[in-house]
Amino acid sequence: MTDLATINELFPPRNTDAGRGASSVEELGSDAFLELMVAQLENQDPSKPIENGEFVAQLAQFGTVSGIQDLNEGFSSLSASLASSQGWQAAGLVGRGVVSDSNIGQLRPAADGGEGAALQATIDFQGNPSGGTFYVQDLTGRLVYSAPLPTGVDGELQVAWDGRDESGELMPEGSYRVSAETQASGQNKALPVYAHQQVVSVAIDSSSGAVTLNLGDGSSVPVNQIRQFL
């Protein structure tokens, strides 16, 4: 009887690179590997059976490769599930108001569908409760509106502009720059102002999964740079 002690003896490796057959467990696959092991056991020389250690080593090799394949499949499934879940969550942000670090806001029609328009922003008084002044400029730098701010506020305050200039005329919809200042130690001090924006669409990077929000003013902001969701 022919002595076939190992799989390598049953199917010796070839030296050629092109057109070679399977030469490892990874290339054989689970079913082919098991068939070869059964053939090896059936055709072994009874006088020289396979050593227990060698047989266990082959099983361990098969188990390791099979386990890695299962892990890869599991991680791929988990990644696809997470990407799908993230996509649904991101889609739910469309139409939501957000606060970013920008002080450029959008004058939009009134939310209730009535007459007029609105631009909203958040002012951070940074512990200065002495009030101040809120300003709105168009993108050419022309001041179109100003209003006094209440005293006694030392945190954040949300403000809204109805879109009318100093004479009461309704300004056209579009982008405007908002700012504010207060008095500190007898000097004017600029206060941080964050314009509210609306999410019009979202984009998800297929490789990294990063979510980017496309805002009403045409800008795009990574979701991790959003200060607040409204």
Residue frames as qw, qx, qy, qz and C-alpha x, y, z in Angstrom:
[[0.000, 0.889, 0.459, 0.000, 0.00, 0.00, 0.00],
 [0.374, 0.575, -0.038, 0.726, 1.26, 3.44, -0.87],
 [0.421, -0.453, -0.460, 0.637, 2.37, 5.49, 2.11],
 [0.036, 0.662, 0.238, 0.710, 0.40, 8.78, 2.19],
 [0.453, -0.337, -0.587, 0.580, 1.28, 10.18, 5.59],
 [0.059, -0.523, -0.238, 0.816, 0.45, 13.83, 5.05],
 [0.463, 0.792, 0.333, -0.215, -1.56, 16.12, 2.80],
 [0.061, 0.822, -0.418, -0.383, 1.66, 17.59, 1.44],
 [0.300, -0.251, 0.876, 0.281, 2.71, 14.12, 0.28],
 [0.486, 0.491, 0.720, -0.066, -0.69, 13.49, -1.25],
 [0.396, 0.865, 0.244, 0.187, -0.59, 16.80, -3.13],
 [0.631, -0.275, 0.023, 0.725, 3.05, 17.97, -3.26],
 [0.083, 0.860, 0.072, -0.498, 3.59, 21.73, -3.87],
 [0.706, 0.526, 0.260, 0.396, 4.56, 22.93, -7.31],
 [0.470, -0.371, 0.047, 0.800, 7.29, 25.41, -8.07],
 [0.184, 0.372, 0.467, 0.781, 5.58, 27.16, -10.98],
 [0.070, 0.254, 0.354, -0.897, 3.75, 30.40, -10.29],
 [0.463, 0.171, -0.247, -0.834, 1.30, 30.55, -13.20],
 [0.735, 0.002, -0.483, -0.475, -1.67, 28.20, -13.31],
 [0.207, 0.149, -0.900, 0.353, -0.78, 26.38, -10.07],
 [0.537, -0.501, -0.615, -0.287, -3.53, 24.70, -8.05],
 [0.525, -0.779, 0.047, -0.341, -4.39, 25.14, -4.39],
 [0.638, 0.273, -0.581, 0.425, -1.39, 24.73, -2.09],
 [0.052, 0.138, -0.603, 0.784, -2.65, 25.94, 1.29],
 [0.007, 0.471, 0.830, -0.298, -5.67, 25.66, 3.54],
 [0.156, 0.549, 0.149, -0.808, -6.62, 29.23, 2.70],
 [0.282, 0.322, -0.557, -0.711, -6.73, 28.36, -1.03],
 [0.115, -0.105, -0.978, -0.136, -8.41, 24.95, -0.64],
 [0.529, -0.315, -0.126, -0.778, -11.41, 26.03, 1.34],
 [0.539, -0.306, 0.605, -0.500, -13.19, 24.15, 4.13],
 [0.921, 0.166, 0.156, -0.316, -14.89, 21.39, 2.09],
 [0.738, 0.538, -0.399, 0.084, -11.82, 20.49, 0.01],
 [0.007, 0.587, -0.695, 0.414, -9.62, 20.48, 3.10],
 [0.689, -0.196, 0.537, -0.445, -11.90, 18.04, 4.92],
 [0.922, 0.336, -0.047, -0.185, -12.09, 15.77, 1.87],
 [0.510, 0.609, -0.565, 0.225, -8.31, 15.62, 1.72],
 [0.281, -0.471, 0.691, -0.470, -8.08, 14.79, 5.42],
 [0.867, 0.018, 0.337, -0.366, -10.57, 11.92, 5.02],
 [0.834, 0.493, -0.245, -0.011, -8.64, 10.62, 1.99],
 [0.178, 0.650, -0.656, 0.339, -5.44, 10.85, 3.97],
 [0.546, -0.317, 0.636, -0.443, -6.88, 8.76, 6.81],
 [0.918, 0.209, 0.179, -0.285, -8.36, 6.16, 4.45],
 [0.808, 0.531, -0.220, 0.127, -5.12, 5.70, 2.51],
 [0.176, -0.793, 0.550, -0.194, -2.55, 5.87, 5.28],
 [0.589, 0.253, -0.761, 0.099, -0.17, 2.97, 5.84],
 [0.769, -0.566, -0.197, -0.224, -1.48, 1.00, 8.86],
 [0.836, -0.152, -0.231, 0.474, 2.11, 0.26, 9.82],
 [0.361, -0.017, -0.102, 0.927, 2.94, 3.96, 9.82],
 [0.052, -0.810, -0.580, -0.069, -0.17, 5.81, 10.97],
 [0.127, 0.745, -0.013, 0.655, -0.25, 9.56, 11.19],
 [0.361, -0.055, -0.595, 0.716, 1.26, 10.84, 14.39],
 [0.173, -0.755, -0.610, 0.166, -1.28, 12.32, 16.81],
 [0.249, -0.621, -0.043, 0.742, 0.65, 15.56, 17.01],
 [0.121, -0.070, 0.561, 0.816, 0.74, 15.99, 13.25],
 [0.086, -0.531, -0.781, -0.317, -2.98, 15.25, 12.94],
 [0.233, -0.770, -0.449, 0.388, -3.83, 17.74, 15.70],
 [0.238, -0.430, 0.193, 0.849, -1.60, 20.35, 14.04],
 [0.037, 0.195, 0.681, 0.705, -3.50, 19.95, 10.76],
 [0.193, -0.693, -0.693, -0.055, -6.84, 20.25, 12.56],
 [0.291, -0.679, -0.223, 0.636, -5.57, 23.34, 14.37],
 [0.175, -0.165, 0.416, 0.877, -4.52, 24.88, 11.07],
 [0.090, -0.445, -0.740, -0.497, -7.95, 24.22, 9.62],
 [0.286, -0.734, -0.577, 0.217, -9.67, 25.60, 12.74],
 [0.285, -0.508, -0.023, 0.812, -7.55, 28.75, 12.69],
 [0.051, 0.018, 0.531, 0.846, -8.27, 29.52, 9.04],
 [0.197, -0.552, -0.757, -0.289, -11.96, 28.70, 9.43],
 [0.311, -0.694, -0.460, 0.458, -12.16, 30.92, 12.50],
 [0.196, -0.349, 0.165, 0.901, -10.50, 33.81, 10.69],
 [0.052, -0.249, -0.672, -0.695, -12.94, 33.45, 7.82],
 [0.274, -0.667, -0.693, -0.001, -15.87, 33.48, 10.22],
 [0.302, -0.609, -0.230, 0.697, -14.49, 36.59, 11.95],
 [0.123, -0.119, 0.391, 0.904, -14.03, 38.39, 8.64],
 [0.167, -0.447, -0.726, -0.494, -17.58, 37.57, 7.61],
 [0.340, -0.686, -0.582, 0.273, -18.86, 38.68, 11.02],
 [0.262, -0.492, -0.038, 0.829, -16.98, 41.98, 10.90],
 [0.032, 0.097, 0.553, 0.827, -18.14, 42.64, 7.34],
 [0.249, -0.593, -0.724, -0.251, -21.74, 42.05, 8.38],
 [0.355, -0.678, -0.402, 0.503, -21.35, 44.27, 11.46],
 [0.229, -0.270, 0.197, 0.914, -19.72, 47.03, 9.40],
 [0.080, -0.309, -0.645, -0.695, -22.55, 46.95, 6.86],
 [0.328, -0.670, -0.665, 0.021, -25.14, 47.03, 9.64],
 [0.341, -0.587, -0.215, 0.702, -23.46, 50.00, 11.34],
 [0.135, -0.069, 0.383, 0.911, -23.15, 51.89, 8.05],
 [0.179, -0.489, -0.707, -0.479, -26.83, 51.32, 7.32],
 [0.376, -0.705, -0.535, 0.273, -27.84, 52.46, 10.82],
 [0.315, -0.433, 0.004, 0.845, -25.61, 55.53, 10.56],
 [0.058, 0.175, 0.552, 0.813, -27.13, 56.37, 7.20],
 [0.265, -0.654, -0.667, -0.239, -30.67, 56.26, 8.58],
 [0.404, -0.676, -0.339, 0.515, -29.69, 58.41, 11.56],
 [0.266, -0.236, 0.224, 0.907, -27.94, 60.94, 9.33],
 [0.035, -0.393, -0.646, -0.653, -30.96, 61.11, 7.00],
 [0.312, -0.722, -0.611, 0.093, -33.07, 62.04, 10.01],
 [0.346, -0.485, -0.116, 0.795, -31.07, 65.27, 10.38],
 [0.151, 0.287, 0.490, 0.809, -32.36, 66.72, 7.10],
 [0.256, -0.704, -0.421, -0.511, -34.54, 69.71, 7.91],
 [0.619, -0.621, -0.345, 0.335, -33.16, 70.04, 11.44],
 [0.054, 0.954, -0.150, 0.256, -31.67, 73.27, 12.73],
 [0.847, -0.134, -0.195, 0.475, -28.05, 73.20, 13.83],
 [0.162, -0.975, 0.147, 0.049, -25.58, 75.57, 15.46],
 [0.849, 0.193, -0.061, 0.487, -22.03, 75.63, 14.11],
 [0.491, -0.460, -0.072, 0.737, -19.12, 78.03, 14.65],
 [0.269, 0.345, 0.411, 0.800, -20.16, 80.20, 11.69],
 [0.048, 0.506, 0.395, -0.765, -21.70, 83.65, 12.16],
 [0.245, 0.122, -0.498, -0.823, -23.23, 83.62, 8.66],
 [0.379, 0.278, 0.794, -0.386, -26.93, 82.89, 8.86],
 [0.029, 0.260, 0.739, 0.621, -29.78, 82.43, 6.40],
 [0.373, 0.205, 0.266, -0.865, -32.79, 84.70, 6.33],
 [0.046, -0.155, -0.938, -0.306, -35.57, 82.25, 5.49],
 [0.447, -0.418, -0.382, -0.693, -39.36, 82.42, 5.24],
 [0.480, -0.388, 0.467, -0.633, -41.22, 82.23, 8.53],
 [0.019, -0.120, 0.991, -0.054, -41.44, 78.67, 9.84],
 [0.375, 0.366, 0.713, -0.465, -45.22, 78.92, 10.28],
 [0.341, 0.408, 0.700, 0.477, -45.71, 79.84, 6.63],
 [0.026, 0.894, 0.376, -0.241, -46.90, 83.33, 7.48],
 [0.374, 0.882, -0.036, 0.283, -45.56, 86.65, 6.31],
 [0.282, -0.869, 0.400, -0.073, -42.06, 87.78, 7.11],
 [0.782, 0.335, -0.485, 0.202, -38.84, 85.88, 7.57],
 [0.671, -0.721, 0.162, -0.065, -36.49, 84.91, 10.35],
 [0.610, 0.471, -0.533, 0.350, -32.80, 84.54, 11.06],
 [0.745, -0.656, -0.017, -0.117, -31.87, 83.02, 14.39],
 [0.505, 0.521, -0.531, 0.438, -28.58, 82.97, 16.27],
 [0.753, -0.569, -0.284, 0.172, -27.09, 82.20, 19.68],
 [0.148, 0.809, -0.311, 0.476, -25.00, 84.80, 21.54],
 [0.785, -0.261, -0.430, 0.361, -22.52, 83.68, 24.19],
 [0.172, -0.945, 0.033, -0.278, -22.15, 86.42, 26.83],
 [0.703, 0.248, -0.471, 0.471, -19.18, 84.60, 28.42],
 [0.523, -0.461, -0.500, 0.513, -19.98, 85.79, 31.92],
 [0.128, -0.003, 0.001, 0.992, -20.60, 89.45, 30.92],
 [0.020, 0.607, 0.789, -0.094, -24.13, 90.30, 32.17],
 [0.068, -0.500, -0.112, 0.856, -23.92, 93.96, 31.18],
 [0.558, 0.702, 0.343, -0.278, -25.96, 93.60, 27.99],
 [0.359, -0.280, 0.549, 0.702, -24.73, 94.90, 24.66],
 [0.496, 0.553, -0.085, -0.664, -25.81, 95.30, 21.04],
 [0.680, 0.162, 0.698, 0.158, -26.76, 92.79, 18.35],
 [0.192, 0.613, -0.334, -0.690, -25.85, 93.59, 14.72],
 [0.749, 0.338, 0.562, 0.095, -26.88, 92.23, 11.33],
 [0.050, 0.645, -0.405, -0.646, -24.90, 93.04, 8.16],
 [0.869, 0.466, 0.041, -0.164, -25.28, 91.96, 4.58],
 [0.895, -0.065, 0.196, 0.395, -22.31, 90.26, 2.94],
 [0.447, 0.690, 0.004, 0.570, -21.02, 93.59, 1.58],
 [0.432, -0.075, -0.460, 0.772, -20.55, 94.75, 5.18],
 [0.213, -0.409, -0.120, -0.879, -23.48, 97.18, 5.20],
 [0.059, 0.126, 0.787, -0.601, -25.26, 97.35, 8.55],
 [0.315, -0.325, -0.603, -0.657, -28.95, 96.60, 8.04],
 [0.649, -0.606, -0.326, -0.324, -30.15, 96.08, 11.61],
 [0.302, 0.238, -0.674, 0.630, -29.10, 96.54, 15.24],
 [0.616, -0.603, -0.309, -0.401, -30.86, 96.04, 18.56],
 [0.195, -0.616, 0.591, -0.483, -29.94, 96.31, 22.27],
 [0.622, -0.045, -0.780, 0.045, -29.35, 93.12, 24.22],
 [0.630, -0.704, -0.174, -0.278, -30.84, 92.54, 27.68],
 [0.027, 0.623, -0.646, 0.441, -28.70, 92.86, 30.79],
 [0.668, -0.341, 0.503, -0.429, -28.28, 90.14, 33.40],
 [0.971, 0.226, -0.016, -0.080, -27.50, 87.37, 30.93],
 [0.227, -0.747, 0.613, 0.121, -24.11, 85.74, 31.57],
 [0.625, -0.036, 0.765, 0.151, -24.57, 82.54, 29.55],
 [0.153, 0.096, 0.711, 0.679, -26.06, 81.92, 26.10],
 [0.366, 0.509, 0.368, -0.687, -29.02, 83.77, 24.63],
 [0.381, 0.326, 0.744, 0.442, -30.97, 82.89, 21.51],
 [0.171, 0.544, 0.067, -0.818, -32.03, 85.86, 19.38],
 [0.480, 0.455, 0.699, 0.272, -34.09, 86.20, 16.20],
 [0.032, 0.364, -0.187, -0.912, -34.20, 88.84, 13.49],
 [0.559, 0.512, 0.577, -0.304, -37.46, 89.20, 11.58],
 [0.567, 0.294, 0.532, 0.556, -35.71, 90.30, 8.41],
 [0.131, 0.931, 0.287, 0.183, -36.64, 94.00, 8.57],
 [0.511, 0.292, -0.182, 0.787, -34.10, 96.81, 8.46],
 [0.187, -0.225, -0.437, 0.851, -34.04, 99.92, 10.66],
 [0.294, 0.069, -0.132, -0.944, -36.81, 101.55, 8.60],
 [0.641, 0.150, 0.571, -0.490, -39.05, 98.49, 8.78],
 [0.655, 0.493, -0.362, -0.443, -38.49, 97.40, 5.20],
 [0.934, -0.109, 0.339, -0.039, -38.32, 93.64, 4.65],
 [0.046, -0.667, 0.659, 0.344, -34.88, 92.58, 3.43],
 [0.769, 0.313, -0.450, -0.330, -34.42, 89.94, 0.73],
 [0.940, -0.288, 0.179, -0.036, -33.87, 86.35, 1.78],
 [0.697, 0.558, -0.353, 0.280, -30.29, 85.09, 1.77],
 [0.757, -0.161, -0.372, 0.513, -27.10, 85.15, 3.80],
 [0.123, -0.899, 0.073, -0.415, -26.33, 87.74, 6.47],
 [0.536, 0.181, -0.595, 0.571, -23.53, 88.15, 8.99],
 [0.538, -0.773, -0.232, -0.242, -24.50, 88.46, 12.66],
 [0.500, 0.229, -0.487, 0.679, -22.34, 89.85, 15.47],
 [0.487, -0.812, -0.287, -0.144, -22.62, 91.32, 18.96],
 [0.427, 0.352, -0.435, 0.710, -20.57, 93.34, 21.42],
 [0.545, -0.745, -0.383, 0.032, -20.74, 94.30, 25.07],
 [0.013, 0.853, -0.311, 0.419, -18.98, 96.66, 27.47],
 [0.890, -0.306, -0.224, 0.253, -16.17, 95.23, 29.59],
 [0.578, -0.435, -0.052, 0.689, -13.92, 97.45, 31.72],
 [0.088, 0.777, 0.027, -0.623, -15.08, 100.52, 29.81],
 [0.054, 0.418, -0.665, -0.616, -14.23, 99.01, 26.41],
 [0.812, 0.256, -0.092, -0.516, -16.25, 97.37, 23.68],
 [0.305, -0.315, 0.897, 0.050, -15.78, 93.60, 23.58],
 [0.583, 0.159, -0.560, -0.567, -16.95, 91.33, 20.78],
 [0.662, -0.137, 0.625, -0.390, -19.13, 88.41, 21.84],
 [0.103, -0.078, 0.926, 0.354, -19.20, 85.04, 20.05],
 [0.634, 0.312, 0.178, -0.685, -22.31, 84.72, 17.87],
 [0.230, -0.068, 0.936, 0.259, -23.32, 81.45, 16.23],
 [0.521, 0.178, -0.222, -0.805, -25.86, 81.59, 13.43],
 [0.664, 0.100, 0.699, -0.248, -28.46, 78.85, 13.22],
 [0.266, 0.339, -0.668, -0.607, -28.53, 76.87, 9.99],
 [0.851, 0.122, 0.269, -0.434, -30.80, 74.26, 8.45],
 [0.389, -0.249, 0.840, 0.285, -29.58, 70.88, 7.20],
 [0.629, 0.449, -0.149, -0.617, -30.63, 70.39, 3.57],
 [0.916, 0.237, -0.308, -0.096, -28.81, 67.11, 2.89],
 [0.616, -0.622, 0.481, 0.037, -26.20, 64.75, 4.30],
 [0.685, 0.542, -0.486, -0.045, -23.22, 62.92, 2.81],
 [0.819, -0.460, 0.342, -0.028, -21.54, 59.78, 4.20],
 [0.195, 0.670, -0.696, -0.169, -18.00, 58.82, 3.25],
 [0.939, 0.052, -0.238, -0.242, -18.15, 55.19, 2.11],
 [0.679, 0.302, -0.566, 0.358, -14.61, 54.39, 3.33],
 [0.182, 0.204, -0.599, 0.753, -14.46, 56.16, 6.70],
 [0.267, -0.585, -0.765, 0.035, -18.18, 56.47, 7.52],
 [0.164, -0.261, -0.238, 0.921, -17.72, 60.18, 8.31],
 [0.142, 0.747, 0.647, 0.057, -20.96, 62.19, 8.09],
 [0.195, -0.063, 0.082, 0.975, -20.98, 65.67, 6.53],
 [0.177, 0.711, 0.605, -0.311, -23.96, 68.02, 6.77],
 [0.242, 0.300, 0.392, 0.835, -24.79, 70.27, 3.81],
 [0.049, -0.533, -0.509, 0.674, -26.34, 73.47, 5.15],
 [0.330, 0.804, 0.488, -0.080, -28.78, 76.00, 3.75],
 [0.027, 0.908, -0.178, -0.377, -26.10, 78.59, 3.01],
 [0.748, 0.602, -0.279, -0.024, -24.25, 76.18, 0.73],
 [0.015, -0.659, 0.714, -0.235, -21.55, 75.28, 3.25],
 [0.875, -0.075, -0.472, -0.074, -20.67, 71.77, 4.42],
 [0.260, -0.655, 0.545, -0.454, -19.74, 70.92, 8.01],
 [0.441, 0.072, -0.887, 0.115, -18.57, 67.60, 9.50],
 [0.605, -0.589, -0.426, -0.325, -21.16, 66.38, 11.98],
 [0.706, -0.364, -0.385, 0.469, -18.56, 66.31, 14.77],
 [0.287, 0.078, -0.081, 0.951, -18.10, 70.08, 14.40],
 [0.322, -0.619, -0.427, -0.576, -21.76, 70.90, 15.11],
 [0.005, -0.278, 0.554, -0.784, -22.11, 72.73, 18.42],
 [0.371, 0.176, 0.666, -0.622, -25.79, 71.97, 18.95],
 [0.077, -0.290, -0.821, -0.486, -28.80, 70.34, 17.28],
 [0.288, 0.005, 0.229, -0.930, -32.01, 72.34, 17.60]]
